[in-house]
Amino acid sequence: MGALLEVRELCAGYGATDVLHDVAFEVAEGGITTVLGANGAGKTTLLRAVCGLIRRRGQVRFGGQPIERRVTEDIVRLGLAHVPDGRGTFVQLSTEENLRVGAITRRDRRAVQGDMERMYGYFPRLRERREQQAGTLSGGEQQMLAIARALMLRPRLLVLDEPSFGLAPLVVQDIFRIMRTVNTEEKVSILLVEQNARLALELADSAYLLETGRVVLGGPAARLRDDETVRRAYLGY
């Protein structure tokens, strides 16, 4: 598999302060890559930099095109969908209105309705709450809605920031199962930041370990799973 996303010598941060320092990693076309690290390591900053949400410098290529100078709106149109930490649902809109917002850049209106039905197939609870205001949904339902809304873009790459945060274990298992299905059946590549390292390494093909804004380890997810340092620091055994 070739690389869908290629990042080289990436530095990024807020104001005059860099949080990321010469970060390099990639996401294979059709693959799942996870980025692990302790709180404050720079994981969320990394995703924001890829999506063009913060100041950055370095090389970022998506689908073979350089995007480091593009604004976020242009990056989205290329097929990169971001599910931020905190979910980012439009709380005043209904579930169905949120899904339609996810497809707002699309011109194939006939296909949008079919995609909404597919999202309801992935997330049956959203169908039950299609007219309900998003702000009244449970945390798990809001996370499902955020992922479904991102998928309404028909992205090539789905970028997820802590999708399991604050959710019950059964809900987390359901969401990870759906992410696997989306990857295998729809061929959507995934870039995942996740505190649950065990789950992330089970899902991913490749993994990178971030410490204080630098990649200190990277390779096949299975290899990191077997690495004693990673096991002790992130897997607890």
Secondary structure, 3 states (H helix, E strand, C coil): CCEEEEEEEEEEEECCEEEEEEEEEEEECCCEEEEECCCCCCHHHHHHHHCCCCEEEEEEEECCEECCCCCHHHHHHCCEEEECCCCCCCCCCEHHHHHHHHCCCCCCHHHHHHHHHHHHHHCHHHHHCCCCEHHHCCHHHHHHHHHHHHHCCCCCEEEEECCCCCCCHHHHHHHHHHHHHHHHHHCCEEEEECCCHHHHHHHCCEEEEEECCEEEEEEEHHHHHCCHHHHHHHHCC
